[in-house]
Amino acid sequence: MSGFKNLTVPGDLQYLYDGSLEGFFCCVYESVYSGVLPQDILPEWEAEPCLLRQQRIPTDPGRAERVRRSIPARISNEAMQLVGHAFFSQLAGREIRLLRFLLLGYERGRGVTGLIGHPDVAALLEAERHLLREVQLLLGFVRFTERGGVLTATISPKNFVLPFMAKHFAGRYPQEAFVIFDEVHGAALFHQKRQLRILPVEELAF
């Protein structure tokens, strides 16, 4: 994986992807190996007709895994953790900021997370802090109601916090079936028979 060197920066290119972390990693792969830095990266459902050239980046598990492995190997475990947190944050333009951060990391190595004066690094660190504060708040705030033998709760977070709440509640209620519905992001965390799943859900009638 290279960095910023030799990348072209067309002013009219926008990547579209499926909204998953794997899909984002494929955008990183495309940028690095095509030598192109797009102007923006958006989930497909957020894209609107515009003057930018829109390039859809398919999700390829093999390419995504190559990028995932490269981050701790070429940069650091701290960078991998920051990417995992910031990706699920509410930070506007997080995908393009994360891409620029990773390209910088491939150049600078381990010290990239310490570049707090860099605008992209500072924005990602603040987004991470905001997400983790919200997770801690919700871990103590969520109250379940039993409905038909299933514990249910609804939350309205600013960040997509369900992936960071899952293990806590699975450990707290290992024998219980429960559902936590995130009405803001249209998703729900389901736990049953020690199995955890996060699925897109538009509405749940509790």
RAFEN-V776514 format. One record per residue. N is the residue number from 1. RES is the residue in three letters. SS is DSSP state (H for helix, E for strand, L for the rest). PSI is psi in whole degrees, 0 to 359 (NA if undefined). D_CENTER is the distance of its C-alpha to the mean C-alpha in whole Angstrom. Layout:
# RAFEN-V776514
n->N res->RES ss->SS psi->PSI d_center->D_CENTER
n->N res->RES ss->SS psi->PSI d_center->D_CENTER
This chain:
# RAFEN-V776514
n->1 res->MET ss->L psi->127 d_center->21
n->2 res->SER ss->L psi->192 d_center->22
n->3 res->GLY ss->L psi->222 d_center->21
n->4 res->PHE ss->L psi->337 d_center->22
n->5 res->LYS ss->L psi->135 d_center->26
n->6 res->ASN ss->L psi->9 d_center->27
n->7 res->LEU ss->L psi->137 d_center->24
n->8 res->THR ss->E psi->151 d_center->26
n->9 res->VAL ss->L psi->81 d_center->24
n->10 res->PRO ss->L psi->137 d_center->25
n->11 res->GLY ss->L psi->358 d_center->25
n->12 res->ASP ss->L psi->18 d_center->24
n->13 res->LEU ss->E psi->133 d_center->22
n->14 res->GLN ss->E psi->127 d_center->18
n->15 res->TYR ss->E psi->140 d_center->16
n->16 res->LEU ss->E psi->137 d_center->15
n->17 res->TYR ss->E psi->179 d_center->13
n->18 res->ASP ss->L psi->1 d_center->12
n->19 res->GLY ss->L psi->355 d_center->8
n->20 res->SER ss->L psi->162 d_center->7
n->21 res->LEU ss->H psi->320 d_center->5
n->22 res->GLU ss->H psi->316 d_center->9
n->23 res->GLY ss->H psi->320 d_center->10
n->24 res->PHE ss->H psi->317 d_center->8
n->25 res->PHE ss->H psi->327 d_center->10
n->26 res->CYS ss->H psi->329 d_center->13
n->27 res->CYS ss->H psi->320 d_center->13
n->28 res->VAL ss->H psi->314 d_center->13
n->29 res->TYR ss->H psi->313 d_center->16
n->30 res->GLU ss->H psi->316 d_center->18
n->31 res->SER ss->H psi->313 d_center->18
n->32 res->VAL ss->H psi->313 d_center->19
n->33 res->TYR ss->H psi->346 d_center->22
n->34 res->SER ss->H psi->344 d_center->23
n->35 res->GLY ss->L psi->26 d_center->23
n->36 res->VAL ss->E psi->134 d_center->22
n->37 res->LEU ss->L psi->112 d_center->19
n->38 res->PRO ss->L psi->164 d_center->19
n->39 res->GLN ss->L psi->328 d_center->19
n->40 res->ASP ss->E psi->162 d_center->16
n->41 res->ILE ss->E psi->128 d_center->13
n->42 res->LEU ss->E psi->147 d_center->12
n->43 res->PRO ss->E psi->147 d_center->11
n->44 res->GLU ss->H psi->323 d_center->15
n->45 res->TRP ss->H psi->347 d_center->16
n->46 res->GLU ss->H psi->351 d_center->15
n->47 res->ALA ss->L psi->141 d_center->18
n->48 res->GLU ss->L psi->156 d_center->21
n->49 res->PRO ss->L psi->133 d_center->24
n->50 res->CYS ss->L psi->179 d_center->25
n->51 res->LEU ss->L psi->351 d_center->27
n->52 res->LEU ss->L psi->148 d_center->24
n->53 res->ARG ss->E psi->127 d_center->24
n->54 res->GLN ss->E psi->121 d_center->21
n->55 res->GLN ss->E psi->117 d_center->20
n->56 res->ARG ss->E psi->128 d_center->18
n->57 res->ILE ss->L psi->112 d_center->16
n->58 res->PRO ss->L psi->152 d_center->17
n->59 res->THR ss->L psi->119 d_center->15
n->60 res->ASP ss->L psi->112 d_center->17
n->61 res->PRO ss->H psi->324 d_center->16
n->62 res->GLY ss->H psi->315 d_center->18
n->63 res->ARG ss->H psi->319 d_center->17
n->64 res->ALA ss->H psi->320 d_center->13
n->65 res->GLU ss->H psi->324 d_center->15
n->66 res->ARG ss->H psi->318 d_center->17
n->67 res->VAL ss->H psi->316 d_center->14
n->68 res->ARG ss->H psi->316 d_center->13
n->69 res->ARG ss->H psi->328 d_center->16
n->70 res->SER ss->H psi->334 d_center->17
n->71 res->ILE ss->H psi->305 d_center->15
n->72 res->PRO ss->H psi->329 d_center->17
n->73 res->ALA ss->H psi->317 d_center->20
n->74 res->ARG ss->H psi->336 d_center->20
n->75 res->ILE ss->H psi->272 d_center->18
n->76 res->SER ss->L psi->164 d_center->18
n->77 res->ASN ss->H psi->326 d_center->16
n->78 res->GLU ss->H psi->322 d_center->15
n->79 res->ALA ss->H psi->320 d_center->13
n->80 res->MET ss->H psi->318 d_center->11
n->81 res->GLN ss->H psi->318 d_center->11
n->82 res->LEU ss->H psi->318 d_center->10
n->83 res->VAL ss->H psi->314 d_center->7
n->84 res->GLY ss->H psi->325 d_center->6
n->85 res->HIS ss->H psi->310 d_center->6
n->86 res->ALA ss->H psi->329 d_center->6
n->87 res->PHE ss->H psi->326 d_center->3
n->88 res->PHE ss->L psi->10 d_center->4
n->89 res->SER ss->L psi->176 d_center->7
n->90 res->GLN ss->L psi->8 d_center->9
n->91 res->LEU ss->L psi->125 d_center->10
n->92 res->ALA ss->L psi->136 d_center->12
n->93 res->GLY ss->L psi->29 d_center->12
n->94 res->ARG ss->H psi->325 d_center->9
n->95 res->GLU ss->H psi->313 d_center->8
n->96 res->ILE ss->H psi->327 d_center->12
n->97 res->ARG ss->H psi->319 d_center->12
n->98 res->LEU ss->H psi->321 d_center->10
n->99 res->LEU ss->H psi->313 d_center->12
n->100 res->ARG ss->H psi->323 d_center->15
n->101 res->PHE ss->H psi->315 d_center->14
n->102 res->LEU ss->H psi->320 d_center->14
n->103 res->LEU ss->H psi->320 d_center->17
n->104 res->LEU ss->H psi->320 d_center->19
n->105 res->GLY ss->H psi->323 d_center->18
n->106 res->TYR ss->H psi->333 d_center->19
n->107 res->GLU ss->H psi->314 d_center->22
n->108 res->ARG ss->H psi->336 d_center->23
n->109 res->GLY ss->H psi->212 d_center->21
n->110 res->ARG ss->H psi->328 d_center->21
n->111 res->GLY ss->H psi->358 d_center->22
n->112 res->VAL ss->H psi->326 d_center->19
n->113 res->THR ss->H psi->345 d_center->17
n->114 res->GLY ss->H psi->359 d_center->21
n->115 res->LEU ss->L psi->66 d_center->21
n->116 res->ILE ss->L psi->348 d_center->21
n->117 res->GLY ss->L psi->349 d_center->23
n->118 res->HIS ss->L psi->131 d_center->21
n->119 res->PRO ss->H psi->322 d_center->19
n->120 res->ASP ss->H psi->317 d_center->16
n->121 res->VAL ss->H psi->315 d_center->16
n->122 res->ALA ss->H psi->318 d_center->17
n->123 res->ALA ss->H psi->319 d_center->14
n->124 res->LEU ss->H psi->320 d_center->11
n->125 res->LEU ss->H psi->320 d_center->14
n->126 res->GLU ss->H psi->321 d_center->15
n->127 res->ALA ss->H psi->320 d_center->11
n->128 res->GLU ss->H psi->314 d_center->11
n->129 res->ARG ss->H psi->317 d_center->14
n->130 res->HIS ss->H psi->315 d_center->14
n->131 res->LEU ss->H psi->313 d_center->11
n->132 res->LEU ss->H psi->325 d_center->13
n->133 res->ARG ss->H psi->318 d_center->16
n->134 res->GLU ss->H psi->320 d_center->15
n->135 res->VAL ss->H psi->311 d_center->15
n->136 res->GLN ss->H psi->321 d_center->18
n->137 res->LEU ss->H psi->314 d_center->20
n->138 res->LEU ss->H psi->329 d_center->19
n->139 res->LEU ss->H psi->329 d_center->20
n->140 res->GLY ss->H psi->350 d_center->23
n->141 res->PHE ss->H psi->328 d_center->23
n->142 res->VAL ss->L psi->129 d_center->22
n->143 res->ARG ss->L psi->128 d_center->26
n->144 res->PHE ss->L psi->150 d_center->26
n->145 res->THR ss->E psi->134 d_center->29
n->146 res->GLU ss->E psi->128 d_center->31
n->147 res->ARG ss->E psi->109 d_center->31
n->148 res->GLY ss->L psi->36 d_center->33
n->149 res->GLY ss->L psi->5 d_center->32
n->150 res->VAL ss->E psi->132 d_center->29
n->151 res->LEU ss->E psi->129 d_center->27
n->152 res->THR ss->E psi->148 d_center->25
n->153 res->ALA ss->E psi->151 d_center->23
n->154 res->THR ss->E psi->135 d_center->21
n->155 res->ILE ss->E psi->160 d_center->19
n->156 res->SER ss->L psi->66 d_center->18
n->157 res->PRO ss->L psi->158 d_center->15
n->158 res->LYS ss->L psi->323 d_center->13
n->159 res->ASN ss->L psi->164 d_center->10
n->160 res->PHE ss->L psi->92 d_center->8
n->161 res->VAL ss->L psi->350 d_center->10
n->162 res->LEU ss->H psi->319 d_center->11
n->163 res->PRO ss->H psi->336 d_center->10
n->164 res->PHE ss->H psi->354 d_center->11
n->165 res->MET ss->H psi->343 d_center->15
n->166 res->ALA ss->H psi->306 d_center->15
n->167 res->LYS ss->H psi->325 d_center->17
n->168 res->HIS ss->H psi->309 d_center->19
n->169 res->PHE ss->H psi->332 d_center->21
n->170 res->ALA ss->H psi->323 d_center->21
n->171 res->GLY ss->H psi->328 d_center->23
n->172 res->ARG ss->H psi->324 d_center->25
n->173 res->TYR ss->L psi->64 d_center->26
n->174 res->PRO ss->L psi->332 d_center->26
n->175 res->GLN ss->L psi->356 d_center->29
n->176 res->GLU ss->L psi->149 d_center->28
n->177 res->ALA ss->L psi->129 d_center->26
n->178 res->PHE ss->E psi->159 d_center->24
n->179 res->VAL ss->E psi->130 d_center->21
n->180 res->ILE ss->E psi->117 d_center->19
n->181 res->PHE ss->E psi->123 d_center->18
n->182 res->ASP ss->E psi->101 d_center->16
n->183 res->GLU ss->L psi->344 d_center->18
n->184 res->VAL ss->L psi->315 d_center->16
n->185 res->HIS ss->L psi->1 d_center->13
n->186 res->GLY ss->L psi->50 d_center->15
n->187 res->ALA ss->E psi->160 d_center->14
n->188 res->ALA ss->E psi->144 d_center->16
n->189 res->LEU ss->E psi->121 d_center->16
n->190 res->PHE ss->E psi->134 d_center->19
n->191 res->HIS ss->E psi->125 d_center->21
n->192 res->GLN ss->E psi->133 d_center->25
n->193 res->LYS ss->L psi->45 d_center->27
n->194 res->ARG ss->L psi->16 d_center->24
n->195 res->GLN ss->E psi->134 d_center->22
n->196 res->LEU ss->E psi->136 d_center->18
n->197 res->ARG ss->E psi->143 d_center->16
n->198 res->ILE ss->E psi->121 d_center->14
n->199 res->LEU ss->E psi->149 d_center->15
n->200 res->PRO ss->E psi->131 d_center->15
n->201 res->VAL ss->L psi->122 d_center->18
n->202 res->GLU ss->L psi->324 d_center->20
n->203 res->GLU ss->L psi->143 d_center->22
n->204 res->LEU ss->L psi->130 d_center->24
n->205 res->ALA ss->L psi->99 d_center->27
n->206 res->PHE ss->L psi->NA d_center->28
